Amino acid sequence: MSSVVLVSLNDNEFGALTSFTFNLGIGNLRSSTLLKMLNANNRAGAADQFGRWVMADGKPLPGLVKRRAAERDLFLTPVVTPAGAPASFTPIIPVAQSA
């Protein structure tokens, strides 16, 4: 993912995108509006794209609806310190370097 994600991710964003990519493949992430919005730093817009990836054979699958909702929720969940205060933004993957 670090080759296509151009913004820093926190732990929850990374986890949600990892689940999404594991299920759909890097090619689908690479061509997705989700990635385009994320790389434009539109995290809310990117989060709303998870729900578009629920179809199989032309109809929504309940398992995919549930999975994408969980991925979206995780993506939007702030990372907090054990004491309960919001964590400072710490990227867990480096920002891709442009050539």
TIDREN-192855 format. One record per residue: residue number from 0; residue in one letter; x, y, z of N, C-alpha, C in turn. Coordinates in Angstrom, 1 decimal. Layout:
N
@pos: NUM code: a n_east: X n_north: Y n_up: Z ca_east: X ca_north: Y ca_up: Z c_east: X c_north: Y c_up: Z
...
This chain:
99
@pos: 0 code: m n_east: 0.8 n_north: -1.2 n_up: 0.0 ca_east: 0.0 ca_north: 0.0 ca_up: 0.0 c_east: 0.8 c_north: 1.3 c_up: 0.0
@pos: 1 code: s n_east: 2.0 n_north: 1.2 n_up: 0.6 ca_east: 2.8 ca_north: 2.4 ca_up: 0.7 c_east: 3.2 c_north: 2.9 c_up: -0.7
@pos: 2 code: s n_east: 3.1 n_north: 2.1 n_up: -1.7 ca_east: 3.5 ca_north: 2.6 ca_up: -3.1 c_east: 2.4 c_north: 3.4 c_up: -3.7
@pos: 3 code: v n_east: 1.1 n_north: 3.3 n_up: -3.2 ca_east: 0.0 ca_north: 4.1 ca_up: -3.8 c_east: -0.6 c_north: 5.1 c_up: -2.8
@pos: 4 code: v n_east: -0.4 n_north: 4.9 n_up: -1.5 ca_east: -1.0 ca_north: 5.9 ca_up: -0.6 c_east: 0.0 c_north: 7.0 c_up: -0.4
@pos: 5 code: l n_east: -0.4 n_north: 8.2 n_up: -0.7 ca_east: 0.6 ca_north: 9.4 ca_up: -0.7 c_east: 0.5 c_north: 10.2 c_up: 0.5
@pos: 6 code: v n_east: -0.4 n_north: 9.8 n_up: 1.5 ca_east: -0.5 ca_north: 10.6 ca_up: 2.7 c_east: -0.2 c_north: 9.7 c_up: 3.9
@pos: 7 code: s n_east: 0.2 n_north: 10.3 n_up: 5.0 ca_east: 0.5 ca_north: 9.5 ca_up: 6.2 c_east: -0.8 c_north: 8.9 c_up: 6.8
@pos: 8 code: l n_east: -0.8 n_north: 7.7 n_up: 7.3 ca_east: -1.9 ca_north: 7.1 ca_up: 7.9 c_east: -1.7 c_north: 6.8 c_up: 9.4
@pos: 9 code: n n_east: -2.7 n_north: 6.9 n_up: 10.2 ca_east: -2.6 ca_north: 6.5 ca_up: 11.6 c_east: -2.9 c_north: 5.0 c_up: 11.6
@pos: 10 code: d n_east: -2.8 n_north: 4.4 n_up: 12.8 ca_east: -2.9 ca_north: 2.9 ca_up: 12.9 c_east: -4.3 c_north: 2.5 c_up: 12.5
@pos: 11 code: n n_east: -5.4 n_north: 3.2 n_up: 12.8 ca_east: -6.7 ca_north: 2.7 ca_up: 12.4 c_east: -7.0 c_north: 2.9 c_up: 10.9
@pos: 12 code: e n_east: -6.5 n_north: 3.9 n_up: 10.3 ca_east: -6.6 ca_north: 4.1 ca_up: 8.9 c_east: -5.9 c_north: 3.0 c_up: 8.2
@pos: 13 code: f n_east: -4.7 n_north: 2.7 n_up: 8.6 ca_east: -3.9 ca_north: 1.7 ca_up: 8.0 c_east: -4.5 c_north: 0.3 c_up: 8.1
@pos: 14 code: g n_east: -5.1 n_north: 0.0 n_up: 9.3 ca_east: -5.8 ca_north: -1.3 ca_up: 9.5 c_east: -7.0 c_north: -1.4 c_up: 8.6
@pos: 15 code: a n_east: -7.8 n_north: -0.4 n_up: 8.5 ca_east: -8.9 ca_north: -0.5 ca_up: 7.6 c_east: -8.5 c_north: -0.6 c_up: 6.2
@pos: 16 code: l n_east: -7.5 n_north: 0.1 n_up: 5.7 ca_east: -7.1 ca_north: 0.0 ca_up: 4.3 c_east: -6.4 c_north: -1.4 c_up: 4.1
@pos: 17 code: t n_east: -5.8 n_north: -1.9 n_up: 5.0 ca_east: -5.1 ca_north: -3.2 ca_up: 4.9 c_east: -6.2 c_north: -4.3 c_up: 4.7
@pos: 18 code: s n_east: -7.3 n_north: -4.2 n_up: 5.5 ca_east: -8.4 ca_north: -5.2 ca_up: 5.4 c_east: -9.0 c_north: -5.1 c_up: 4.0
@pos: 19 code: f n_east: -9.3 n_north: -3.8 n_up: 3.6 ca_east: -9.9 ca_north: -3.6 ca_up: 2.3 c_east: -9.1 c_north: -4.1 c_up: 1.2
@pos: 20 code: t n_east: -7.8 n_north: -3.8 n_up: 1.2 ca_east: -6.9 ca_north: -4.3 ca_up: 0.2 c_east: -6.7 c_north: -5.8 c_up: 0.2
@pos: 21 code: f n_east: -6.6 n_north: -6.4 n_up: 1.3 ca_east: -6.5 ca_north: -7.8 ca_up: 1.4 c_east: -7.7 c_north: -8.5 c_up: 0.8
@pos: 22 code: n n_east: -8.9 n_north: -7.9 n_up: 1.0 ca_east: -10.1 ca_north: -8.5 ca_up: 0.4 c_east: -10.3 c_north: -8.3 c_up: -1.1
@pos: 23 code: l n_east: -9.9 n_north: -7.1 n_up: -1.5 ca_east: -10.2 ca_north: -6.7 ca_up: -2.9 c_east: -9.0 c_north: -6.7 c_up: -3.8
@pos: 24 code: g n_east: -7.8 n_north: -6.6 n_up: -3.2 ca_east: -6.6 ca_north: -6.6 ca_up: -4.0 c_east: -6.1 c_north: -5.1 c_up: -4.3
@pos: 25 code: i n_east: -4.8 n_north: -5.0 n_up: -4.4 ca_east: -4.1 ca_north: -3.7 ca_up: -4.6 c_east: -4.6 c_north: -3.0 c_up: -5.9
@pos: 26 code: g n_east: -4.9 n_north: -3.8 n_up: -6.9 ca_east: -5.3 ca_north: -3.2 ca_up: -8.2 c_east: -6.6 c_north: -2.4 c_up: -8.0
@pos: 27 code: n n_east: -7.6 n_north: -3.0 n_up: -7.2 ca_east: -8.8 ca_north: -2.3 ca_up: -7.0 c_east: -8.6 c_north: -1.1 c_up: -6.1
@pos: 28 code: l n_east: -7.7 n_north: -1.2 n_up: -5.1 ca_east: -7.4 ca_north: 0.0 ca_up: -4.3 c_east: -6.8 c_north: 1.1 c_up: -5.2
@pos: 29 code: r n_east: -5.8 n_north: 0.7 n_up: -6.1 ca_east: -5.1 ca_north: 1.6 ca_up: -6.9 c_east: -6.1 c_north: 2.4 c_up: -7.8
@pos: 30 code: s n_east: -7.1 n_north: 1.8 n_up: -8.3 ca_east: -8.1 ca_north: 2.4 ca_up: -9.3 c_east: -9.3 c_north: 3.1 c_up: -8.6
@pos: 31 code: s n_east: -9.3 n_north: 3.0 n_up: -7.3 ca_east: -10.5 ca_north: 3.4 ca_up: -6.6 c_east: -10.6 c_north: 4.9 c_up: -6.3
@pos: 32 code: t n_east: -11.9 n_north: 5.4 n_up: -6.2 ca_east: -12.1 ca_north: 6.8 ca_up: -5.8 c_east: -11.7 c_north: 6.9 c_up: -4.4
@pos: 33 code: l n_east: -11.8 n_north: 5.9 n_up: -3.6 ca_east: -11.4 ca_north: 5.9 ca_up: -2.2 c_east: -10.0 c_north: 6.4 c_up: -2.1
@pos: 34 code: l n_east: -9.1 n_north: 5.8 n_up: -2.9 ca_east: -7.7 ca_north: 6.2 ca_up: -2.9 c_east: -7.5 c_north: 7.6 c_up: -3.4
@pos: 35 code: k n_east: -8.2 n_north: 8.0 n_up: -4.4 ca_east: -8.1 ca_north: 9.3 ca_up: -5.0 c_east: -8.4 c_north: 10.4 c_up: -3.9
@pos: 36 code: m n_east: -9.5 n_north: 10.1 n_up: -3.2 ca_east: -10.0 ca_north: 11.0 ca_up: -2.1 c_east: -9.0 c_north: 11.1 c_up: -1.0
@pos: 37 code: l n_east: -8.5 n_north: 9.9 n_up: -0.6 ca_east: -7.5 ca_north: 9.8 ca_up: 0.5 c_east: -6.3 c_north: 10.6 c_up: 0.1
@pos: 38 code: n n_east: -5.7 n_north: 10.4 n_up: -1.1 ca_east: -4.5 ca_north: 11.1 ca_up: -1.5 c_east: -4.7 c_north: 12.6 c_up: -1.6
@pos: 39 code: a n_east: -6.0 n_north: 13.0 n_up: -1.8 ca_east: -6.3 ca_north: 14.4 ca_up: -1.8 c_east: -6.6 c_north: 15.0 c_up: -0.4
@pos: 40 code: n n_east: -6.3 n_north: 14.1 n_up: 0.6 ca_east: -6.5 ca_north: 14.4 ca_up: 2.0 c_east: -8.0 c_north: 14.7 c_up: 2.4
@pos: 41 code: n n_east: -8.9 n_north: 14.0 n_up: 1.6 ca_east: -10.3 ca_north: 14.1 ca_up: 1.9 c_east: -10.6 c_north: 12.8 c_up: 2.6
@pos: 42 code: r n_east: -10.3 n_north: 12.7 n_up: 3.9 ca_east: -10.5 ca_north: 11.4 ca_up: 4.6 c_east: -12.0 c_north: 11.1 c_up: 4.8
@pos: 43 code: a n_east: -12.8 n_north: 12.1 n_up: 5.1 ca_east: -14.3 ca_north: 11.8 ca_up: 5.2 c_east: -14.8 c_north: 11.3 c_up: 3.9
@pos: 44 code: g n_east: -14.5 n_north: 11.9 n_up: 2.8 ca_east: -14.9 ca_north: 11.4 ca_up: 1.5 c_east: -14.4 c_north: 10.0 c_up: 1.2
@pos: 45 code: a n_east: -13.1 n_north: 9.7 n_up: 1.6 ca_east: -12.6 ca_north: 8.4 ca_up: 1.4 c_east: -13.3 c_north: 7.4 c_up: 2.2
@pos: 46 code: a n_east: -13.6 n_north: 7.7 n_up: 3.5 ca_east: -14.3 ca_north: 6.8 ca_up: 4.3 c_east: -15.7 c_north: 6.4 c_up: 3.8
@pos: 47 code: d n_east: -16.4 n_north: 7.4 n_up: 3.1 ca_east: -17.7 ca_north: 7.1 ca_up: 2.6 c_east: -17.6 c_north: 6.2 c_up: 1.4
@pos: 48 code: q n_east: -16.4 n_north: 6.0 n_up: 0.8 ca_east: -16.3 ca_north: 5.1 ca_up: -0.4 c_east: -16.3 c_north: 3.6 c_up: 0.0
@pos: 49 code: f n_east: -16.0 n_north: 3.3 n_up: 1.3 ca_east: -16.0 ca_north: 1.9 ca_up: 1.7 c_east: -17.3 c_north: 1.2 c_up: 1.3
@pos: 50 code: g n_east: -18.4 n_north: 1.9 n_up: 1.5 ca_east: -19.7 ca_north: 1.3 ca_up: 1.3 c_east: -20.0 c_north: 1.0 c_up: -0.1
@pos: 51 code: r n_east: -19.3 n_north: 1.5 n_up: -1.1 ca_east: -19.5 ca_north: 1.2 ca_up: -2.5 c_east: -19.0 c_north: -0.1 c_up: -2.9
@pos: 52 code: w n_east: -18.2 n_north: -0.8 n_up: -2.1 ca_east: -17.5 ca_north: -2.0 ca_up: -2.5 c_east: -18.2 c_north: -3.2 c_up: -1.8
@pos: 53 code: v n_east: -19.5 n_north: -3.4 n_up: -2.0 ca_east: -20.3 ca_north: -4.5 ca_up: -1.4 c_east: -21.0 c_north: -5.4 c_up: -2.3
@pos: 54 code: m n_east: -20.7 n_north: -5.3 n_up: -3.6 ca_east: -21.4 ca_north: -6.0 ca_up: -4.6 c_east: -20.7 c_north: -7.3 c_up: -5.1
@pos: 55 code: a n_east: -21.5 n_north: -8.3 n_up: -5.4 ca_east: -21.0 ca_north: -9.5 ca_up: -6.0 c_east: -22.1 c_north: -10.0 c_up: -6.9
@pos: 56 code: d n_east: -21.8 n_north: -10.3 n_up: -8.1 ca_east: -22.8 ca_north: -10.8 ca_up: -9.1 c_east: -24.0 c_north: -9.8 c_up: -9.2
@pos: 57 code: g n_east: -23.6 n_north: -8.5 n_up: -9.1 ca_east: -24.6 ca_north: -7.4 ca_up: -9.3 c_east: -25.5 c_north: -7.1 c_up: -8.1
@pos: 58 code: k n_east: -25.3 n_north: -7.8 n_up: -7.0 ca_east: -26.2 ca_north: -7.5 ca_up: -5.8 c_east: -25.3 c_north: -7.4 c_up: -4.5
@pos: 59 code: p n_east: -25.8 n_north: -6.6 n_up: -3.6 ca_east: -25.0 ca_north: -6.4 ca_up: -2.3 c_east: -25.0 c_north: -7.7 c_up: -1.5
@pos: 60 code: l n_east: -23.9 n_north: -8.1 n_up: -1.0 ca_east: -23.8 ca_north: -9.2 ca_up: -0.1 c_east: -23.8 c_north: -8.8 c_up: 1.3
@pos: 61 code: p n_east: -24.6 n_north: -9.3 n_up: 2.2 ca_east: -24.7 ca_north: -8.9 ca_up: 3.6 c_east: -23.3 c_north: -8.9 c_up: 4.3
@pos: 62 code: g n_east: -22.6 n_north: -10.0 n_up: 4.0 ca_east: -21.2 ca_north: -10.1 ca_up: 4.6 c_east: -20.3 c_north: -8.9 c_up: 4.2
@pos: 63 code: l n_east: -20.4 n_north: -8.5 n_up: 3.0 ca_east: -19.5 ca_north: -7.4 ca_up: 2.5 c_east: -20.1 c_north: -6.1 c_up: 3.1
@pos: 64 code: v n_east: -21.4 n_north: -5.9 n_up: 3.2 ca_east: -21.9 ca_north: -4.7 ca_up: 3.7 c_east: -21.4 c_north: -4.6 c_up: 5.2
@pos: 65 code: k n_east: -21.4 n_north: -5.7 n_up: 5.9 ca_east: -21.0 ca_north: -5.6 ca_up: 7.3 c_east: -19.5 c_north: -5.4 c_up: 7.4
@pos: 66 code: r n_east: -18.7 n_north: -6.0 n_up: 6.5 ca_east: -17.2 ca_north: -5.8 ca_up: 6.5 c_east: -16.9 c_north: -4.4 c_up: 6.2
@pos: 67 code: r n_east: -17.5 n_north: -3.8 n_up: 5.1 ca_east: -17.2 ca_north: -2.5 ca_up: 4.7 c_east: -17.6 c_north: -1.5 c_up: 5.8
@pos: 68 code: a n_east: -18.7 n_north: -1.7 n_up: 6.5 ca_east: -19.1 ca_north: -0.8 ca_up: 7.6 c_east: -18.1 c_north: -0.9 c_up: 8.7
@pos: 69 code: a n_east: -17.6 n_north: -2.0 n_up: 9.0 ca_east: -16.6 ca_north: -2.2 ca_up: 10.1 c_east: -15.3 c_north: -1.5 c_up: 9.6
@pos: 70 code: e n_east: -14.9 n_north: -1.6 n_up: 8.4 ca_east: -13.6 ca_north: -1.0 ca_up: 7.9 c_east: -13.8 c_north: 0.5 c_up: 7.9
@pos: 71 code: r n_east: -15.0 n_north: 1.0 n_up: 7.5 ca_east: -15.2 ca_north: 2.5 ca_up: 7.6 c_east: -15.2 c_north: 3.0 c_up: 9.0
@pos: 72 code: d n_east: -15.8 n_north: 2.3 n_up: 9.9 ca_east: -15.8 ca_north: 2.7 ca_up: 11.3 c_east: -14.4 c_north: 2.7 c_up: 11.9
@pos: 73 code: l n_east: -13.6 n_north: 1.7 n_up: 11.6 ca_east: -12.2 ca_north: 1.7 ca_up: 12.1 c_east: -11.4 c_north: 2.8 c_up: 11.4
@pos: 74 code: f n_east: -11.6 n_north: 3.1 n_up: 10.2 ca_east: -10.9 ca_north: 4.1 ca_up: 9.5 c_east: -11.2 c_north: 5.5 c_up: 10.1
@pos: 75 code: l n_east: -12.4 n_north: 5.7 n_up: 10.6 ca_east: -12.8 ca_north: 7.0 ca_up: 11.2 c_east: -12.5 c_north: 7.1 c_up: 12.7
@pos: 76 code: t n_east: -12.1 n_north: 6.0 n_up: 13.3 ca_east: -11.9 ca_north: 5.9 ca_up: 14.8 c_east: -10.6 c_north: 6.6 c_up: 15.1
@pos: 77 code: p n_east: -10.6 n_north: 7.7 n_up: 15.9 ca_east: -9.4 ca_north: 8.3 ca_up: 16.3 c_east: -8.5 c_north: 7.4 c_up: 17.2
@pos: 78 code: v n_east: -7.2 n_north: 7.5 n_up: 17.0 ca_east: -6.3 ca_north: 6.8 ca_up: 17.8 c_east: -6.1 c_north: 7.5 c_up: 19.1
@pos: 79 code: v n_east: -6.2 n_north: 6.8 n_up: 20.2 ca_east: -6.1 ca_north: 7.4 ca_up: 21.5 c_east: -5.0 c_north: 6.8 c_up: 22.3
@pos: 80 code: t n_east: -4.4 n_north: 7.5 n_up: 23.2 ca_east: -3.4 ca_north: 7.0 ca_up: 24.1 c_east: -4.0 c_north: 6.2 c_up: 25.2
@pos: 81 code: p n_east: -3.3 n_north: 5.4 n_up: 25.9 ca_east: -3.9 ca_north: 4.6 ca_up: 27.0 c_east: -4.5 c_north: 5.5 c_up: 28.0
@pos: 82 code: a n_east: -4.1 n_north: 6.7 n_up: 28.2 ca_east: -4.7 ca_north: 7.6 ca_up: 29.2 c_east: -6.0 c_north: 8.2 c_up: 28.7
@pos: 83 code: g n_east: -6.3 n_north: 8.0 n_up: 27.4 ca_east: -7.6 ca_north: 8.4 ca_up: 26.9 c_east: -7.5 c_north: 9.7 c_up: 26.1
@pos: 84 code: a n_east: -6.3 n_north: 10.4 n_up: 26.1 ca_east: -6.2 ca_north: 11.6 ca_up: 25.4 c_east: -5.9 c_north: 11.3 c_up: 23.9
@pos: 85 code: p n_east: -6.4 n_north: 12.1 n_up: 23.0 ca_east: -6.1 ca_north: 11.8 ca_up: 21.6 c_east: -4.5 c_north: 11.8 c_up: 21.3
@pos: 86 code: a n_east: -4.1 n_north: 10.8 n_up: 20.6 ca_east: -2.7 ca_north: 10.6 ca_up: 20.2 c_east: -2.3 c_north: 11.7 c_up: 19.2
@pos: 87 code: s n_east: -1.1 n_north: 12.1 n_up: 19.3 ca_east: -0.6 ca_north: 13.0 ca_up: 18.2 c_east: -0.5 c_north: 12.1 c_up: 16.9
@pos: 88 code: f n_east: -0.7 n_north: 12.8 n_up: 15.8 ca_east: -0.7 ca_north: 12.1 ca_up: 14.5 c_east: 0.7 c_north: 11.5 c_up: 14.3
@pos: 89 code: t n_east: 0.8 n_north: 10.2 n_up: 14.2 ca_east: 2.0 ca_north: 9.6 ca_up: 14.0 c_east: 1.9 c_north: 8.6 c_up: 12.8
@pos: 90 code: p n_east: 2.5 n_north: 8.9 n_up: 11.7 ca_east: 2.3 ca_north: 8.0 ca_up: 10.6 c_east: 3.0 c_north: 6.6 c_up: 10.8
@pos: 91 code: i n_east: 2.3 n_north: 5.6 n_up: 10.4 ca_east: 2.9 ca_north: 4.3 ca_up: 10.5 c_east: 3.5 c_north: 3.7 c_up: 9.2
@pos: 92 code: i n_east: 3.1 n_north: 4.4 n_up: 8.1 ca_east: 3.8 ca_north: 4.1 ca_up: 6.9 c_east: 4.3 c_north: 5.4 c_up: 6.3
@pos: 93 code: p n_east: 5.5 n_north: 5.4 n_up: 5.7 ca_east: 6.0 ca_north: 6.6 ca_up: 5.2 c_east: 5.2 c_north: 7.1 c_up: 4.0
@pos: 94 code: v n_east: 5.2 n_north: 8.4 n_up: 3.8 ca_east: 4.6 ca_north: 9.0 ca_up: 2.6 c_east: 5.4 c_north: 8.6 c_up: 1.4
@pos: 95 code: a n_east: 4.7 n_north: 8.1 n_up: 0.4 ca_east: 5.4 ca_north: 7.7 ca_up: -0.9 c_east: 6.2 c_north: 8.9 c_up: -1.4
@pos: 96 code: q n_east: 7.4 n_north: 8.7 n_up: -1.9 ca_east: 8.2 ca_north: 9.7 ca_up: -2.5 c_east: 7.9 c_north: 9.9 c_up: -4.0
@pos: 97 code: s n_east: 7.6 n_north: 11.1 n_up: -4.4 ca_east: 7.4 ca_north: 11.2 ca_up: -5.9 c_east: 8.7 c_north: 11.2 c_up: -6.6
@pos: 98 code: a n_east: 8.7 n_north: 10.6 n_up: -7.8 ca_east: 9.9 ca_north: 10.4 ca_up: -8.6 c_east: 10.4 c_north: 11.7 c_up: -9.2
